[in-house]
Amino acid sequence: MGWSKAILEEWGPGRAPSGSTWGRRHQVSSVGEGLGKVEIRLKWDPSPLGEPPRHLDIVAATYSADDLHGRPAYVVHYDSRSPDGTINMTRHSRTGLGFGYVEVMVLEFDRLSPAYGRVVVGVVIHQEGGHRTFGEISNAGVLVVRHYTELLADDFAGVADSTATTVAEFVRDGSGRWEMREMIQGSDSDPVPFTLDMGSVPWPRMHDASEERPAETA
């Protein structure tokens, strides 16, 4: 069963994932200026010889402006794209094989309809080859980049015992401005229930920070 069908069939009440690490909040851009493209990049080392492939995925859930923490309006992952083409997986890996960041999702916030007010992005580990946590995946890391500016970098050390984690949320404020908030929140759920639950509860708001770093190229 594909993710899209499974998500529709397995929707249920939201559950708050366990274990969290909260970080900086970044006001990124105003809608009037145009946010442009934001990339979520993911990397991890392939399995050692003789072991089943290690398959990680970026997922994004988009929420209606009228229901920011309810059921996602749609979910994007490796075999699904947004209906309007504003969120797409441009590079995908089932093994981690390759140089640098082997999986990339692009979010075009300047084209995202005003009907949507929140996007939550996460990473999941598929469990077909046996139970695996982030602590068992070597050289794993996620990077969020806008143009040449690094907004977030994380190596999943804070969620080492988890099988999935949220990474960041993008939200509009009252004036329509988009901002990004780091949201490292571990979960023990399998991919489908995690994808349904990952944005279903209001997340705590932590301290602000404005520092940005040059994006690494890999």
C-alpha positions in Angstrom: 0.0 0.0 0.0 1.4 3.4 -1.0 1.8 6.2 1.5 -1.0 8.3 0.0 -3.7 5.6 0.4 -2.4 4.5 3.8 -2.5 8.1 5.1 -6.1 8.4 4.0 -7.1 5.1 5.6 -5.2 5.4 8.8 -6.1 8.9 9.9 -6.8 9.0 13.6 -6.7 11.2 16.7 -3.4 13.2 17.0 -0.8 12.0 19.5 2.0 14.2 20.8 5.3 12.5 19.9 7.8 11.9 22.7 11.2 13.6 23.3 12.0 17.0 22.0 14.7 19.6 21.5 13.6 23.1 20.6 15.8 25.7 18.9 15.8 29.0 17.2 13.0 30.8 15.4 13.8 32.7 12.2 11.6 35.3 10.6 12.4 34.5 7.0 10.5 36.9 4.7 7.3 38.7 4.1 4.8 37.4 1.6 5.0 40.7 -0.3 8.7 40.4 -0.7 8.4 36.8 -1.8 9.9 34.0 0.2 11.1 32.1 -2.8 12.4 28.5 -2.6 13.4 26.8 0.6 15.3 23.5 0.3 15.3 20.7 2.9 18.3 18.5 2.3 18.9 15.1 3.9 21.9 12.8 4.0 22.9 9.5 5.6 25.4 6.7 5.0 24.3 3.5 3.2 24.0 0.2 5.0 27.2 -1.9 5.5 27.6 -4.6 3.0 25.2 -7.5 3.5 22.6 -5.4 5.6 19.2 -4.3 4.3 19.1 -0.8 2.8 18.6 2.1 5.1 15.8 4.3 3.8 15.1 7.7 5.2 12.5 10.2 3.8 11.7 13.8 4.1 7.9 14.5 4.6 5.9 17.7 4.6 2.4 18.2 5.9 0.5 21.3 4.9 -2.3 22.7 7.1 -5.3 24.9 6.3 -5.1 28.5 7.7 -8.4 27.7 9.3 -7.1 24.5 11.1 -3.4 24.8 11.7 -3.2 21.8 14.0 -5.8 19.5 12.7 -5.8 17.1 9.7 -3.3 18.0 7.0 -4.8 19.4 3.8 -2.2 17.2 2.0 1.1 15.4 2.7 4.1 15.4 0.4 6.7 12.6 0.4 8.7 10.5 -2.1 5.7 9.3 -4.0 3.5 12.3 -3.6 3.6 16.0 -4.6 1.5 19.0 -3.6 -1.7 19.5 -5.8 -0.4 22.9 -6.9 3.2 21.9 -7.4 4.6 24.2 -4.7 6.2 21.4 -2.7 8.1 18.7 -4.5 10.8 16.1 -3.8 13.4 16.9 -6.4 15.9 14.3 -5.3 15.2 11.0 -3.6 17.2 8.1 -2.3 16.2 4.7 -0.9 19.7 3.8 0.2 21.7 7.0 1.1 24.2 6.2 -1.6 25.8 9.2 -3.1 27.8 12.3 -2.2 26.6 14.9 0.2 22.9 15.4 0.5 21.1 12.6 -1.4 17.5 13.7 -0.8 16.1 17.2 -1.4 12.6 18.7 -1.0 11.8 22.1 -2.4 9.1 24.4 -0.9 8.0 27.4 -2.9 6.4 29.7 -0.3 5.9 32.6 -2.7 3.5 30.5 -4.6 1.8 28.8 -1.7 -1.9 29.6 -1.6 -3.1 32.0 1.3 -5.5 29.1 2.1 -2.6 27.4 3.9 -1.1 28.8 7.0 1.4 26.2 8.2 3.8 23.6 6.8 5.5 21.0 9.1 8.6 19.2 7.8 9.9 16.0 9.2 12.2 13.0 8.6 11.2 9.3 8.9 13.1 6.0 8.9 11.4 3.2 7.1 11.4 0.0 9.1 11.1 -2.7 6.4 14.6 -3.9 7.1 14.2 -4.1 10.9 13.8 -1.6 13.7 16.2 1.4 13.3 16.6 4.6 15.2 18.6 7.8 14.3 21.3 6.7 16.6 21.9 3.7 14.4 22.1 5.7 11.2 25.7 6.9 10.6 26.5 10.4 9.3 22.8 11.4 9.1 22.0 15.1 8.9 19.4 17.5 7.7 19.9 21.0 6.4 17.4 23.8 5.6 18.6 26.4 3.1 17.1 29.5 1.6 19.1 30.7 -1.4 22.7 30.5 0.0 21.6 31.0 3.6 21.6 28.1 6.1 18.6 28.3 8.4 18.9 25.0 10.2 21.4 22.2 10.5 20.9 19.1 12.7 22.5 15.7 13.1 19.6 14.0 14.9 21.7 13.5 18.1 18.9 14.9 20.2 16.5 12.3 18.9 18.9 9.3 18.7 16.3 6.9 20.2 13.6 7.9 17.8 12.4 6.5 14.5 11.0 9.7 13.1 11.3 13.4 14.0 9.8 16.8 13.0 12.5 19.2 11.8 10.9 22.6 11.3 7.6 24.4 10.9 6.8 27.3 8.6 3.9 29.5 9.7 2.3 32.8 8.7 2.0 35.4 11.4 -1.0 37.8 11.7 0.3 40.1 9.0 0.9 37.2 6.6 4.6 37.1 7.1 6.3 33.6 6.9 8.7 32.5 9.6 10.5 29.3 10.2 10.8 27.7 13.7 13.2 24.8 14.5 11.1 21.9 15.8 13.2 18.9 16.5 10.6 16.5 18.1 11.3 12.8 18.2 8.7 10.1 17.8 8.6 6.3 17.9 5.8 6.0 15.3 6.0 4.3 12.0 6.0 6.6 9.0 2.3 6.7 8.2 1.0 7.4 11.7 3.8 9.8 12.3 3.0 11.8 9.2 -0.6 12.1 10.3 0.3 13.1 13.9 3.4 15.3 13.4 1.5 18.6 13.2 -1.6 17.8 15.2 -0.7 19.5 18.4 0.3 23.1 19.1 4.1 23.1 19.7 5.7 25.3 22.4 7.3 28.5 21.3 10.9 29.0 22.5 13.4 31.8 22.3 14.0 33.9 19.1 17.3 34.2 17.4 18.2 35.8 14.1 21.7 34.5 13.3 22.0 32.8 9.9 25.0 31.0 8.5 26.4 30.5 5.0 25.0 27.3 3.6 27.4 24.5 3.0 27.6 23.0 -0.5 27.6 19.3 -0.8 
